[in-house]
C-alpha cells in the first residue's frame, strides 16, 4: 500500500464522506424517543425581570418541561465562569460576575437565555415558547466600550464598578515618553477593529442524554474543545468531569465560536435528566447572530515615534476591549496575553507603552476568531506604518525593510521579553512584493483612472503565536487486524487532520496511510485534550505523535532484536522495517507489534507533553483595490501573499486553510459588521439580510506562495497555518483603500468598506 509522507499532497480522505452526505454532524445523529428544546430569549439588551409565568406554556400540546431560573436554583446548578479569571502577566484577578444559565433578575444582552421549553416536536416547542410570559422593565443600554466607560453610563453589574473588568498599563512608559520627546516624526491613528460574527456553516447544537443508573450525562455536541468544555460543564452541573461525556464526531467549522462552553449546552444536558429522554437543540441562524460569541471589537488610540531616517523609536497604544455583557471564555485573556505577546510584531521597537481596559457592554459576550489579539496588534502597527509613510513622505516598503528584524538576528526577543524563534521577514516581504508584481502597479492604476476609478495598493506583514492549550497527548494502538489507531486530544473541525495526521505517522513509522485511522472527538477515548484552537493541532498533536513514535521505535527495536535473534545495537529502523545492519534480514513494524502482543509487550504507546514555546507563522499579503468615488463601491482586484508556515505537512491542505482565512479577513475588511442600535441595544445585523458575508464574486483568485523557515520549537519544524489570512487581510485592504483615496484627502479608514461608508469618508475629507 502507498505511503504519503510529510511534504506530499494527497487528497483529503475525509472529503469523500462529506460530499456524499455521510458526515456525522449533530443534526444527523439518530436517537430514540428524541425530544426538542427551544430557548426563550430576551428581546431587550438591558432589563429587569419582574416575573416569569410559564403556566400556559406548560399546558401546551406536547410539552414535557418548561424550566426557568427558579428550577436552575432548585437543582443547584452553577453559573458560568470565565476560563481566564486573572491577568496572566500579573496574576491580578479580573472584576466579573458569573453568567447565569438562565437569567433570573436581569438580562444584559439581547438574546440572553431566560427559559428552556422541551416538547415532543420542534414545532410544539416553538409554539409553547411563545406562551412563556416574561414581564420586563427596560433599562438604558450601552453597546460600545466608549459608551460603557462614559460618565453616568448604566451599570451592568455591581461586581464591576464603572463596567471596567480590568484597567492595566504595561511596558516601559518612561522610555516611550523619552523616545517620543526626541522623535523627528510622530504619527497617531484612532482605529476600530470592529465586531464580527464567525458564522460557521454548522450552527452550534447538542443532544443531551442522561443515564439514570450510572448518573452520567452524555452530550453529543458541535464543539472544538471538548475536554476543557466538558470540565466547565461538569462544574455547572455539580458533578465530577468523569460523570460527563462529550462526543463531537464531525464539526462543521468553528473559527473560535465553538471554543468555549455555552449555557445552552449545559441546559440541554440538564433538561435530558429532567424529562428522562434525549433532548436536542440546534441553533437557528438568528440564534447564531444573537448568542454565538462574536469577536474583535477593540478600539485603539495608537502613536508611533520615528527618527528622521524612519527608524522606529517607540509605540504607545491605549485600547478599549469591549467584551460584551459577561466576561466569558478567554475574553480577558486575549487582551492580556495574545494582544501583548507580539506588540511590535516583526519590527525593532525598543520601547512600548500599552494601556488596556477591558469593558462590559449590553452586547453578546465576546469570544475569539482566527488570530485573536494578534490580529488587533498587527492591524495597529501596519496601519501606523502606512500612515507615517503618507504623512512624512517615506516609501512604505523601505520603511518596513529598515525596521524589520533580519534573519541573521533570529531568534528575536521583543520589548516585552517574548522570543520568536525563526523567520526571514525581509526576504518574505520582498518575495511577496515580487509575486504581486508591484512594478506593474503604476500601469494598472493608470488604467483604472482612465475608467474613472481609484486604484490602491496595500500590504501588511502578519505574525502570530500558535499553541493554544499548553498540554496535549496521543495514544497510538496497534490493532489485531494490522491497522493503527491514532487517538488524539486535538480535534478536526474541517482542517484535514484525517489526511495530514496519518502523513506524520507514516513519515515516522513507515506505515501505509490507509492503515492509520484517526480517532478523536470523544472524551472517553483519551484522558485529556486541548481541542482545536490557535492553530495548535499539528504543532501540539504532531509533536506528541513524533515523541510517541520515538518510544515505539525504541520498544520495537528490542522486540525485533529478540525476533531476529541479534543484538539491539545491530538493529536499525528504516521505512517501516527493523533491519539487521549489513544483512538482508528484516521484519516489519506491524509484525513486530503482533509479536509484542503475543509476548505481553505491546507497542501501544501513550504520550503526554506540555509545551514551553509557541510557533510563529508569518508572512506578507499584498492586495489591490478599485474604488468608485461616485458610489463608494470597493472591489478587491488582486490578492497575493508569501507565508512562512515552517515545514508543510501537506502543501495543498495548507493552501486551503490559508485561503479560508483570507476569505474571513476579507469579509471583515469589506463586508461584515455585527452592529447594534446605540440606544435600544437591539442587534441591527441579525440575519444574512443585514449581515454581508463574502461570496465567490467578492473574491479574486488567490496567489499564495511559501517561504518556509523551519520552526525550532518542535521536532516537526511546523508552524500553525489556519489564521494568517484573517490577520493580514484586514490591514492590507485598509491600507489599499487609503492609498486609493489619499489623492482625495482620505488619510484613515476603518472597515467594513461598505459603499456608504466609503462615500461618506470621501465627502468628509472634501
BELKASUL-V460350 format. One record per backbone hydrogen bond with DSSP energy under -1.0 kcal/mol. NH is the residue of the N-H (numbers start at 1). CO is the residue of the C=O. If there is no record, write none. Layout:
# BELKASUL-V460350
nh->{NH/NH}
co->{CO/CO}
This chain:
# BELKASUL-V460350
nh->{7/8/18/19/21/22/28/35/36/37/38/40/42/47/48/49/50/53/58/59/60/63/64/65/67/72/73/74/75/76/77/78/80/83/84/87/91/94/95/99/103/107/111/112/114/115/116/117/118/119/120/125/126/127/128/129/130/131/133/135/137/139/148/149/153/160/163/164/165/166/168/170/172/176/177/178/179/180/181/182/184/185/187/189/191/193/194/196/202/206/207/208/209/211/215/216/217/218/219/220/221/222/223/224/229/230/231/232/233/234/235/236/237/239/243/244/245/247/248/250/253/257/259/266/267/268/269/270/271/272/273/274/275/276/279/280/281/283/288/289/290/291/292/295/297/298/299/300/301/302/303/304/305/306/307/310/313/314/315/316/317/318/319/320/321/322/323/325/331/334/337/339/341/343/345/347/348/353/354/355/356/357/358/359/360/361/362/363/366/367/374/375/377/378/379/380/381/382/383/384/385/386/387/388/389/390/391/392/393/399/400/401/402/404/405/409/410/412/414/417/420/428/429/430/431/432/433/434/435/436/437/438/440/441/444/445/446/447/448/449/450/451/452/453/454/456/458/460/462/464/466/467/472/474/475/476/477/479/482/484/485/486/487/488/489/499/500/501/504/505/506/507/508/509/510/515/516/517/519/523/525/531/532/540/541/543/544/545/546/547/548/549/550/551/552/553/554/555/556/557/558/559/560/561/562/563/564/566/570/571/572/574/577/578/579/580/581/583/587/589/592/593/594/595/596/597/598/599/601/605/607/609/611/615/618/619/620/621/622/623/624/625/626/627/628/632/635/637/638/640/641/642/643/644/647/654/655/656/657/658/659/660/661/662/663/664/665/666/667/668/669/670/671/672/674/675/677/681/684/685/686/690/691/698/699/703/705/707/711/719/727/728/729/732/733/734/735/736/737/738/739/740/741/742/744/745/746/753/754/758/759/760/761/762/763/764/765/766}
co->{649/5/14/15/18/17/25/278/119/280/117/115/112/107/137/105/135/133/54/55/57/60/118/118/116/68/69/70/71/73/72/236/99/329/329/92/87/85/165/80/113/47/42/109/40/40/67/38/65/36/62/121/122/123/124/125/126/128/53/51/48/46/144/145/150/157/160/161/358/358/356/354/352/172/173/174/175/176/177/178/306/306/304/302/300/298/192/295/252/281/220/279/218/216/211/211/243/209/245/207/247/205/221/258/225/226/227/228/229/230/231/232/233/234/240/241/217/219/521/24/251/254/256/262/263/264/265/266/267/268/269/270/271/272/208/35/206/204/284/285/286/287/288/196/193/193/320/191/318/189/316/187/314/185/311/307/305/305/351/303/353/301/355/299/357/297/359/363/328/330/333/334/337/340/342/344/403/315/170/317/168/319/166/321/163/324/142/361/323/294/372/371/373/374/375/376/377/378/379/380/381/382/383/384/385/386/387/388/389/395/396/397/398/400/346/406/407/420/418/414/412/424/425/426/427/428/429/430/431/432/434/433/437/438/440/441/442/443/444/445/446/448/449/448/627/625/623/621/619/617/615/534/609/607/487/605/485/483/479/515/477/517/475/519/473/496/496/497/500/501/502/503/504/505/506/512/513/484/486/246/522/489/224/536/537/539/540/541/542/543/544/545/546/547/548/549/550/551/552/553/554/555/556/557/558/559/560/561/567/568/579/577/574/587/572/585/570/580/578/576/588/589/590/591/592/593/594/595/596/476/474/472/470/466/644/462/642/460/640/458/638/456/635/454/633/628/626/624/624/622/703/620/705/618/717/650/651/652/653/654/655/656/657/658/659/660/661/662/663/664/665/666/667/667/195/673/682/677/675/675/684/687/687/695/696/639/641/643/717/645/723/724/725/728/729/730/731/732/733/734/735/736/737/738/741/742/741/669/752/754/755/756/757/758/759/760/761/762}
